[in-house]
Amino acid sequence: MSERKVKIESKVGLHARPAALFVQTAAKAPGDVTVAKTGGTPVNAKSILAVLGLDARHGEEIVISADFDGADELLGTLEALLSTPEPENA
């Protein structure tokens, strides 16, 4: 099982544009990808409603995890989507 703790840097957390890119990327994975607030119940990262339902905000830490070949690379991509600050005019 691969797991990463990610601090959300997009201005409005998972309700920002990175959430859609996050879900699109997770949906292409060959296995399940989960996302959870630290200490929370994991949800399937392939569902935009589940991801948005986390209600994670800027500055919060979440955990993303997956268990398949290539999971580390995928999690790195997902981490980059959420940990890169959005431009001020976004």
DRENDO-1510 file (C-alpha; in Angstrom, 1 decimal, always signed):
<recs>
REC; n; res; u; v; w
REC; 1; MET; +0.0; +0.0; +0.0 .
REC; 2; SER; +1.4; +3.4; -1.0 .
REC; 3; GLU; +0.3; +6.4; +1.0 .
REC; 4; ARG; +1.0; +10.1; +1.0 .
REC; 5; LYS; +0.0; +12.9; +3.3 .
REC; 6; VAL; -0.7; +16.0; +1.3 .
REC; 7; LYS; -1.2; +19.6; +2.5 .
REC; 8; ILE; -3.8; +21.3; +0.3 .
REC; 9; GLU; -2.5; +24.5; -1.2 .
REC; 10; SER; -5.3; +25.3; -3.6 .
REC; 11; LYS; -7.2; +28.4; -2.4 .
REC; 12; VAL; -10.5; +26.7; -1.7 .
REC; 13; GLY; -9.3; +23.2; -1.1 .
REC; 14; LEU; -11.0; +20.3; -3.0 .
REC; 15; HIS; -13.7; +22.7; -4.3 .
REC; 16; ALA; -11.2; +24.3; -6.6 .
REC; 17; ARG; -10.3; +23.3; -10.1 .
REC; 18; PRO; -7.6; +20.9; -8.9 .
REC; 19; ALA; -10.3; +18.6; -7.6 .
REC; 20; ALA; -11.6; +17.9; -11.0 .
REC; 21; LEU; -8.1; +17.2; -12.3 .
REC; 22; PHE; -7.5; +15.0; -9.3 .
REC; 23; VAL; -10.6; +12.9; -10.0 .
REC; 24; GLN; -9.8; +12.6; -13.7 .
REC; 25; THR; -6.3; +11.4; -12.9 .
REC; 26; ALA; -7.5; +9.0; -10.3 .
REC; 27; ALA; -10.1; +7.6; -12.6 .
REC; 28; LYS; -7.4; +6.4; -15.0 .
REC; 29; ALA; -5.7; +4.4; -12.3 .
REC; 30; PRO; -5.6; +0.6; -12.8 .
REC; 31; GLY; -6.9; +0.1; -9.2 .
REC; 32; ASP; -8.7; +1.8; -6.4 .
REC; 33; VAL; -7.4; +5.2; -5.1 .
REC; 34; THR; -8.7; +6.5; -1.8 .
REC; 35; VAL; -8.5; +10.0; -0.2 .
REC; 36; ALA; -9.4; +10.9; +3.4 .
REC; 37; LYS; -8.9; +13.7; +5.8 .
REC; 38; THR; -6.2; +12.8; +8.3 .
REC; 39; GLY; -7.9; +10.4; +10.7 .
REC; 40; GLY; -11.0; +10.2; +8.6 .
REC; 41; THR; -12.8; +7.5; +6.6 .
REC; 42; PRO; -11.3; +7.0; +3.2 .
REC; 43; VAL; -13.5; +7.5; +0.1 .
REC; 44; ASN; -13.0; +6.5; -3.5 .
REC; 45; ALA; -11.0; +9.2; -5.3 .
REC; 46; LYS; -12.6; +8.2; -8.6 .
REC; 47; SER; -15.8; +9.9; -7.6 .
REC; 48; ILE; -16.0; +13.7; -7.8 .
REC; 49; LEU; -19.0; +13.7; -5.4 .
REC; 50; ALA; -17.0; +11.6; -2.8 .
REC; 51; VAL; -13.9; +13.8; -3.2 .
REC; 52; LEU; -15.9; +17.1; -2.9 .
REC; 53; GLY; -17.8; +15.6; +0.1 .
REC; 54; LEU; -14.5; +15.6; +2.0 .
REC; 55; ASP; -14.9; +19.4; +2.3 .
REC; 56; ALA; -11.1; +19.7; +2.7 .
REC; 57; ARG; -9.9; +23.3; +2.6 .
REC; 58; HIS; -6.7; +25.2; +2.0 .
REC; 59; GLY; -4.0; +24.3; +4.6 .
REC; 60; GLU; -5.7; +21.0; +5.6 .
REC; 61; GLU; -3.8; +17.8; +5.3 .
REC; 62; ILE; -5.3; +14.8; +3.6 .
REC; 63; VAL; -4.1; +11.2; +3.0 .
REC; 64; ILE; -4.2; +9.6; -0.5 .
REC; 65; SER; -3.5; +5.9; -0.9 .
REC; 66; ALA; -3.4; +3.2; -3.5 .
REC; 67; ASP; -2.3; -0.4; -3.8 .
REC; 68; PHE; -1.3; -1.4; -7.3 .
REC; 69; ASP; +1.8; -1.3; -9.6 .
REC; 70; GLY; +2.7; +2.2; -10.3 .
REC; 71; ALA; +0.8; +3.6; -7.3 .
REC; 72; ASP; +3.8; +5.7; -6.1 .
REC; 73; GLU; +4.0; +7.6; -9.4 .
REC; 74; LEU; +0.2; +8.2; -9.5 .
REC; 75; LEU; +0.2; +9.4; -6.0 .
REC; 76; GLY; +3.0; +11.8; -6.8 .
REC; 77; THR; +0.9; +13.2; -9.6 .
REC; 78; LEU; -2.1; +13.6; -7.4 .
REC; 79; GLU; -0.1; +15.2; -4.7 .
REC; 80; ALA; +1.3; +17.7; -7.2 .
REC; 81; LEU; -2.3; +18.7; -8.2 .
REC; 82; LEU; -3.3; +19.6; -4.7 .
REC; 83; SER; -0.1; +20.9; -3.3 .
REC; 84; THR; +0.6; +23.5; -6.0 .
REC; 85; PRO; -0.9; +26.9; -5.1 .
REC; 86; GLU; -3.4; +28.3; -7.6 .
REC; 87; PRO; -2.7; +31.6; -9.3 .
REC; 88; GLU; -4.2; +34.6; -7.5 .
REC; 89; ASN; -6.7; +35.3; -10.3 .
REC; 90; ALA; -8.0; +31.7; -10.5 .
</recs>
